[in-house]
Amino acid sequence: MAKFTKEQIEHQITGEFIRSCIEAGLARSLAIRGADHYIDTPNATVANSLVYAKTYLKSLRRVRGKPVMKKGRK
């Protein structure tokens, strides 16, 4: 199994998120999280790192805009 550099993983994950219609800044933030996971975790794959980065998608979207208010709550 080939071991990629952190920059290569960030580039691959960023490209995947941009193809999924995620804005570039958010995609870059997610890619950094995924690349960190790839470097820190033994036996991690690019696919695992992508899934790991996707777990942060909802929380990072909330930080960028207004707080999400659920309807029906006071």
C-alpha positions in Angstrom: 0.0 0.0 0.0 1.4 3.4 -1.0 1.7 6.0 1.7 0.7 9.5 0.5 1.8 12.8 1.9 -0.5 15.1 3.8 -0.7 17.5 0.9 -1.6 14.7 -1.5 -4.4 13.6 0.7 -5.7 17.1 1.2 -5.8 17.6 -2.5 -7.7 14.4 -3.2 -10.3 15.0 -0.4 -10.7 18.7 -1.4 -11.3 17.6 -5.0 -13.9 15.1 -4.0 -15.8 17.6 -1.9 -15.7 20.2 -4.6 -17.1 17.7 -7.1 -19.9 17.1 -4.5 -20.8 20.8 -4.8 -19.3 21.8 -1.4 -17.8 25.4 -1.4 -14.0 25.5 -1.7 -13.3 27.0 1.7 -15.4 24.4 3.5 -13.9 21.6 1.4 -10.4 22.7 2.3 -11.3 22.7 6.1 -12.7 19.2 5.8 -9.7 18.0 3.8 -7.4 19.2 6.5 -9.3 17.1 9.1 -9.3 14.1 6.8 -5.5 14.4 6.1 -4.8 14.7 9.8 -6.7 11.5 10.4 -4.8 9.8 7.6 -1.4 10.8 9.0 -2.2 10.1 12.7 -4.0 6.7 12.2 -2.1 3.6 11.3 -3.6 1.6 8.4 -5.9 4.5 7.4 -6.9 4.7 3.8 -8.0 7.6 1.7 -11.5 6.3 1.7 -11.5 6.2 5.6 -10.1 9.7 5.7 -12.9 10.9 3.4 -15.6 9.4 5.6 -13.9 10.8 8.7 -13.9 14.3 7.1 -17.6 14.0 6.2 -18.4 13.6 9.9 -17.4 17.2 10.4 -19.5 18.6 7.5 -22.6 19.4 9.4 -20.7 21.1 12.3 -18.6 23.2 10.0 -21.6 24.4 8.0 -23.2 25.5 11.2 -20.2 27.7 12.1 -20.2 29.5 8.8 -23.7 30.9 8.8 -26.5 31.6 11.1 -27.4 29.2 13.8 -29.9 26.6 12.7 -33.2 27.1 14.5 -35.6 24.2 14.6 -39.2 25.2 13.8 -41.7 24.8 16.5 -39.3 25.5 19.4 -39.5 28.6 21.5 
